[in-house]
Amino acid sequence: MQQIEIFEIPSPCIDICQSNSRGFCLGCYRSRDERFRWLKMDTAEKKRVLILCQQRKKRHQKKLAAIQQTVEVKENDQNGFNF
């Protein structure tokens, strides 16, 4: 037996509507197509998009953490010159 959906799945938009070079929103992590089609998607499609957004966000956060770690290492390595 399938579970009945009572409430509409809200848009994951957080009002940071800027896209990266690949077309993914920097706020909600949806693609252009996912943003444009959101209101026409059924519940299953929306759930799938939300899962994809969570995966994209995790990958992005890992990438940012790696960059931050690299910057910290470079800042701490001053070729022996500690001022």
N, C-alpha and C positions, 0 to 999 in steps of 0.2 A: 504494500500500500504506500502510495506517495504522500509526502507531507504537503499540506496545503499552505501556500504562502499567503499570509494575511496582509502584510505590509509591503509596500513598494521598496525596493532597494534604492537608497538615496545615492546620488552622484558622489564620488569620492573627491570632488573638487574642493580645494581649500583656498581658493582665490589667489593662487600664485600661478597665473596663467602665462607662463613663459616656456618656450620649447627649446630643447637642446638641438644640436646640429642634426640629430637623427629623427627629430619630430616628436620626441617624448616630452610630456609636460614635466617641468621641474618641481611641480607641486604634488600632483596626484599620480604621476608616472604612467598615464595612459598615452597611447599613440594618438596621432591625429585622427585616424579612422575610428578608434574607440571613442574619442571625445565626440566626434560628429554623429556617430550612430547610437550613442547612449540611450536616447529617448525611444529609439525604435527596437532596442534589444529586449529579448525576453529575460526572465529571471535567471535561467541557466547561463545565458551568455554573460549577463552582468556578473554573476558569481565567478565565472571563469576569468573575466577581465580583472576582477578584484584580486584573485589569486596571482595573476600575472603581474599586477601592480605591486603586490607585496614582494614578489621575487625580484622585480626590478629595483625596488627601493633597497632591499638587502644588498644586492650587488653594488649599487651606487654607494651605499654607506661603507661597504668594505673597501671600495676603491678610494673613497675620500680618506678613510682611516690609514690606508697604505701610503697615500700621498703625504698625509700629516706626519706619519712616522718617518718618512724619508726626509722631510723638511727638518724635523727635530734632530735627526742624526747629523744632517749637514750643519745645523746651527751649533751643535755641540762639538763638532770636529772643526776646530779652527787652526788646524795644522800646528798645534802646539802653542798658539798665541791665545792665552786666556787673559782677557782684560778685566 
